[in-house]
């Protein structure tokens, strides 16, 4: 169909005789690979942990084994990459809580421990993701819209936490304060589980017992 376009100067002939070809070439989106996108996200996680949020996109692309131009095929800006990574990591933590198998008819303490223990297991199995998420959480690059979307992924957990604290000493304080306490206890528990793996289950239980006394 376009054989005539190849007999003379290609672009000259395209402009004159083959406008449809030119339109196709200039508007066709470059095909995207889910594997390549995942590689970029994984590389960004590793680079953030090693070099911080100021690391250039070229370093992330090199870590992922792609060109810097290819990276921008998947993410328009570095900020877009960070926002999508933040959402993905938050969704991963919510998925790890395994709400689908939450014992709904069980006591609140059992339900809360179900989430806590799953969270601890995910954290010690995904140290780089946990550390990258901690940096992204305090980054000004993460937009309010992204934070709101991330909050929605944790809605089931937030609802359970509200019910747990309803009759406790923290019932009237901002939820952000409750979450800050929870995160501090979680960080301490995770650190002990990592450095003393032989007693990881014990540390997990002790951390939860401390949390329960504080919020319930």
CORMO-V687700 format. One record per residue. N is the residue number from 1. PHI is phi in whole degrees, 0 to 359 (NA if undefined). NEAR is the number of other C-alpha atoms within 12 Angstrom. Layout:
n={N,N}
phi={PHI,PHI}
near={NEAR,NEAR}
This chain:
n={1,2,3,4,5,6,7,8,9,10,11,12,13,14,15,16,17,18,19,20,21,22,23,24,25,26,27,28,29,30,31,32,33,34,35,36,37,38,39,40,41,42,43,44,45,46,47,48,49,50,51,52,53,54,55,56,57,58,59,60,61,62,63,64,65,66,67,68,69,70,71,72,73,74,75,76,77,78,79,80,81,82,83,84,85,86,87,88,89,90,91,92,93,94,95,96,97,98,99,100,101,102,103,104,105,106,107,108,109,110,111,112,113,114,115,116,117,118,119,120,121,122,123,124,125,126,127,128,129,130,131,132,133,134,135,136,137,138,139,140,141,142,143,144,145,146,147,148,149,150,151,152,153,154,155,156,157,158,159,160,161,162,163,164,165,166,167,168,169,170,171,172,173,174,175,176,177,178,179,180,181,182,183,184,185,186,187,188,189,190,191,192,193,194,195,196,197,198,199,200,201,202,203,204,205,206,207,208,209,210,211,212,213,214,215,216}
phi={NA,252,300,298,288,260,283,243,305,306,291,298,293,298,297,271,254,231,299,295,298,300,299,296,295,276,247,292,289,295,300,252,248,296,297,291,298,298,295,293,296,295,295,300,300,294,292,300,296,278,236,87,288,276,302,288,297,299,291,294,298,298,297,277,78,230,282,297,295,297,303,283,288,263,223,297,221,298,297,298,300,295,293,291,293,300,298,295,291,295,296,295,292,294,295,296,296,58,297,299,256,298,289,302,270,281,296,302,300,294,296,293,292,303,291,302,295,294,296,298,298,299,295,282,267,225,298,294,296,298,290,294,298,298,288,296,299,260,280,286,288,281,281,303,295,294,296,295,295,295,299,295,293,257,302,297,291,298,297,295,296,298,291,293,273,306,249,260,291,254,295,249,265,302,300,299,290,299,296,297,295,302,295,295,294,296,300,296,295,298,300,292,295,289,276,223,299,296,242,301,297,295,297,300,291,297,299,294,301,295,300,298,296,284,261,260}
near={9,15,13,17,21,16,13,14,13,19,18,17,20,24,17,16,21,21,18,18,24,20,13,13,15,12,10,12,11,15,11,16,15,11,14,24,27,24,24,38,37,31,33,46,39,31,30,34,25,20,19,25,32,22,22,21,34,23,27,37,34,23,26,26,23,26,19,23,18,26,35,24,23,29,26,17,19,29,24,23,36,41,35,34,39,41,33,28,37,34,26,24,33,28,23,29,32,26,27,15,15,26,18,16,10,13,15,26,28,21,30,37,32,29,34,42,33,30,34,37,29,28,35,31,19,24,25,24,34,34,30,34,35,25,29,34,27,18,22,16,24,27,22,15,15,29,28,17,20,28,23,18,26,28,20,23,32,25,20,29,32,26,22,29,30,19,17,19,17,26,20,15,17,14,21,17,17,28,23,16,24,31,23,19,29,34,28,24,35,38,25,24,29,24,14,16,18,12,17,22,23,19,29,36,28,24,31,37,24,22,34,29,20,22,33,25}
